Amino acid sequence: MVDPPPDPFSPGPATAWTPGRGRPWAAGEFHGVGPDDDELLDLIMGGLDLAEAVVSAVNDQHRASPTPCPGVDVEAMTGHLLAGLRWFAGLPLGGPADPAGTPDPDLSGLALAAVFADAARAVRRSWGVVEIADEYAMPWGTAGGRELASFMAVEIVAHAWDLAVGSAQPRYPADDLAATALAVAHGLDEETLRSPGMMGPTVWVEPDAPAMDRLVGFLGRDPAWRAPAPGGQPLAAG
């Protein structure tokens, strides 16, 4: 039986994104010195626009295609990001604080674009500069909305790239978002960022490479990665 579309305000896990997994955070511990709260909110909203465009362009042929995250295909990656967004949307509304409390949704047989759009809409409704400035009681201690939003912003933009290359989509014009996301990522706690299940070691990228290449390289991905076709050759974008 096909599961019904998930409630966009029902929190799910972000298994590969659990701030404080490396060490507990307390309010005020955030290392970021990047964009201000309005710019951070713009990054989240722009990242959602990018991710929605990517998910909307995924066709059935590519749902089972691999992504740069080992063992995670396009459909599973969409579910992972969807779960994180649903949890994030619910947090300011009094939803559960633990982002890892519920399995990622089973998206088999569901229209990815419609389900993802519901979750993105929920984030847009529930997060603003007031929520970014607030503090939240998390399983590891009190955390500021800014640090939670910063991790989520980086997660959205990076996974939009994962989904685009996994589904053989052309490069999206997102270097402005990537440049801001890279500035935010550089301000995140390194131990948490590189803890097991999070981001891998930095992949060296030319300093003058496009901002998206530098972002994904910093987050442990090879910018040249392409999903293999059934015959073993990389899938062509387009």
C-alpha positions, 0 to 999 in steps of 0.5 A: 500500500502506498503511504499518504503524502506526509504532513509537512509540519510533522517532524522527521529526522535529518540523519546526516544533519544532527547539530551537536552530534560531535559535541553538545552545543549551548546557546552562544557557542555558534562560530559563525560570523557570516551573513546577518539574520535577514541574509541567512533567511534569504539564503534559506528561502533561495535554497528552498527555491533551488531545491524545489526546482531540482526536485521538480525536474527529477523524472522516474528514470532517475529516482533510483540513480545514485547521488554523491552520498554513498548508498543514497539514491535520488529518491532517498536523498529527497526523503532525507532532505524532506524529513529535515525540512519537516522537522525544521518547520515544526520546531518554532511551532512547538514540534519535537526538538529531536531531528532524528526521532522518526525514520525518513518518509517512504516516497515510493509511488509519490510525486516527489515535487508535490510532497517536497513543495508542501515541506518547503511551504511549511518552512517558509510559513514558520521561519522568519528573522524572529525565529532565527533570533530565538533559542530552542531547547534541544536534546543536547542543550539550548541552541540558538535559531541562528545556528540551527538555521545555518546548518539547515541552509547549508544542508538545503543548498548542498543536497540540492546539488546532490540531487541535481547531479544525481539526476543528471540535471544541468548546472543551475545558476546558483553561485550567489547562493553557494557563495553565501552558503560557503561563508556560512559553512566556514562558520560552523563548528568543524567537529560537528560538521565532520562528525560521522554521518555528516560531511566528509573531509574537504576535497581540494578545489581550485580557489577560482572555481565556481562558488558551488564547486568550492562549496561542495568541495568544502563539504566533502564532495567531488565537484566533478562527480556524475552519476553512472549510467547503467552501462557504467558511463556518467549520465549526461546532463540535460 
